[in-house]
Amino acid sequence: MLRSSWTPGRDPGHSGPVLVSVTDFTLGTRTDLPGVYLAARRLAAHWPRLDGALGMWLWAAPTARRCGAVAVWRDEAALNGFITWPPHVAIMRRYKGRGSLTSTTWHADRFDPTTTWSRAQAVLRA
């Protein structure tokens, strides 16, 4: 599994409770993987301006036709704001029907990068 470097968000110094989201998009064909990953990189470029975003990693497992993100949010309202953000909606519509998407979330008392990534990996390997 490949992982991007940490992309800090608008609220990187947040020290309280957080919401972690893990997405896993399995594509029907490998030919869609580069486009999906590039679209995700374009969204990541906006991360420092997203309200309630602490930061995120993109990840990919190219041979398995899978990619996604592990994102850390201040709260559910921040995550919901991203989900309904027009650039995100446009990408989801563009790739609708080209694979299957799963996601999971959990709350943590604070953000710890090592613990968060380890738990995300366990979710993605399950």
C-alpha positions as CSV (number, residue, x, y, z in Angstrom):
1,M,0.0,0.0,0.0
2,L,1.3,3.4,-1.0
3,R,0.7,6.4,1.2
4,S,1.1,10.1,0.5
5,S,2.7,12.5,2.9
6,W,0.5,14.1,5.5
7,T,-1.5,17.0,4.0
8,P,-2.3,19.5,6.8
9,G,-5.7,21.1,6.9
10,R,-7.1,24.4,7.9
11,D,-7.1,23.4,11.6
12,P,-3.9,21.4,12.1
13,G,-3.3,22.6,15.7
14,H,-6.6,21.2,17.0
15,S,-5.9,19.3,20.3
16,G,-9.3,18.1,21.2
17,P,-11.5,15.2,20.1
18,V,-11.4,14.3,16.4
19,L,-13.3,12.3,13.8
20,V,-11.3,10.0,11.5
21,S,-12.8,8.9,8.2
22,V,-11.4,6.1,6.0
23,T,-12.5,5.7,2.4
24,D,-11.8,2.7,0.2
25,F,-12.7,2.9,-3.5
26,T,-12.2,-0.4,-5.4
27,L,-12.3,0.3,-9.1
28,G,-13.7,-2.1,-11.7
29,T,-10.8,-1.5,-14.0
30,R,-7.2,-0.3,-13.5
31,T,-7.5,2.2,-16.2
32,D,-9.6,4.5,-14.0
33,L,-7.1,4.4,-11.1
34,P,-4.8,7.2,-12.4
35,G,-7.8,9.6,-13.0
36,V,-9.3,8.9,-9.5
37,Y,-5.9,9.4,-7.8
38,L,-5.3,12.7,-9.7
39,A,-8.8,13.9,-8.8
40,A,-8.0,13.2,-5.2
41,R,-4.7,15.1,-5.4
42,R,-6.6,18.1,-6.8
43,L,-8.9,18.0,-3.8
44,A,-6.0,17.6,-1.5
45,A,-4.6,20.9,-2.8
46,H,-7.6,22.6,-1.2
47,W,-7.3,20.9,2.1
48,P,-5.6,23.9,3.9
49,R,-8.8,25.9,3.2
50,L,-11.4,23.3,4.3
51,D,-13.2,24.3,7.5
52,G,-12.6,21.7,10.2
53,A,-10.0,19.7,8.3
54,L,-7.0,18.7,10.4
55,G,-5.3,16.8,7.6
56,M,-5.2,13.7,5.5
57,W,-3.3,11.0,3.7
58,L,-4.1,9.6,0.4
59,W,-3.4,5.9,-0.1
60,A,-3.4,3.5,-3.1
61,A,-3.0,-0.2,-3.7
62,P,-2.6,-0.1,-7.5
63,T,-2.5,-3.9,-8.1
64,A,-5.7,-4.3,-6.2
65,R,-7.4,-1.3,-8.1
66,R,-8.0,0.4,-4.7
67,C,-7.4,3.9,-3.4
68,G,-8.8,6.3,-0.9
69,A,-8.1,8.6,2.0
70,V,-7.6,8.7,5.7
71,A,-8.9,12.1,6.8
72,V,-9.0,13.7,10.2
73,W,-11.8,16.2,11.0
74,R,-12.7,18.4,13.9
75,D,-16.2,16.9,13.9
76,E,-19.0,15.4,11.9
77,A,-20.2,18.8,10.6
78,A,-16.8,19.3,9.0
79,L,-16.8,15.9,7.3
80,N,-20.4,16.5,6.1
81,G,-19.3,19.9,4.7
82,F,-16.6,18.1,2.7
83,I,-19.0,15.4,1.5
84,T,-21.4,18.0,0.1
85,W,-18.6,20.3,-1.2
86,P,-19.3,20.8,-5.0
87,P,-15.8,19.7,-6.2
88,H,-16.1,16.5,-4.2
89,V,-19.6,15.9,-5.4
90,A,-18.5,16.4,-9.0
91,I,-15.8,13.8,-8.7
92,M,-18.1,11.3,-7.0
93,R,-20.6,11.7,-9.9
94,R,-17.9,11.3,-12.5
95,Y,-16.8,7.9,-11.1
96,K,-20.2,6.7,-10.0
97,G,-20.8,3.1,-11.2
98,R,-17.1,2.5,-11.9
99,G,-16.4,0.6,-8.7
100,S,-17.5,0.2,-5.1
101,L,-16.9,2.6,-2.2
102,T,-16.8,1.8,1.5
103,S,-16.1,4.1,4.3
104,T,-15.9,4.0,8.0
105,T,-15.4,6.6,10.8
106,W,-14.4,6.6,14.4
107,H,-14.0,9.2,17.1
108,A,-10.7,9.7,19.1
109,D,-10.0,11.8,22.1
110,R,-7.1,13.4,20.1
111,F,-5.2,13.0,16.9
112,D,-2.1,10.8,17.1
113,P,-0.7,10.1,13.6
114,T,0.9,6.7,14.4
115,T,-2.2,5.3,16.1
116,T,-4.6,6.7,13.5
117,W,-2.6,5.3,10.5
118,S,-2.2,1.9,12.2
119,R,-5.9,1.7,12.9
120,A,-6.7,2.8,9.3
121,Q,-4.4,0.1,7.9
122,A,-6.2,-2.5,10.0
123,V,-9.5,-1.3,8.6
124,L,-8.2,-1.4,5.0
125,R,-6.7,-4.9,5.4
126,A,-9.9,-6.4,7.0
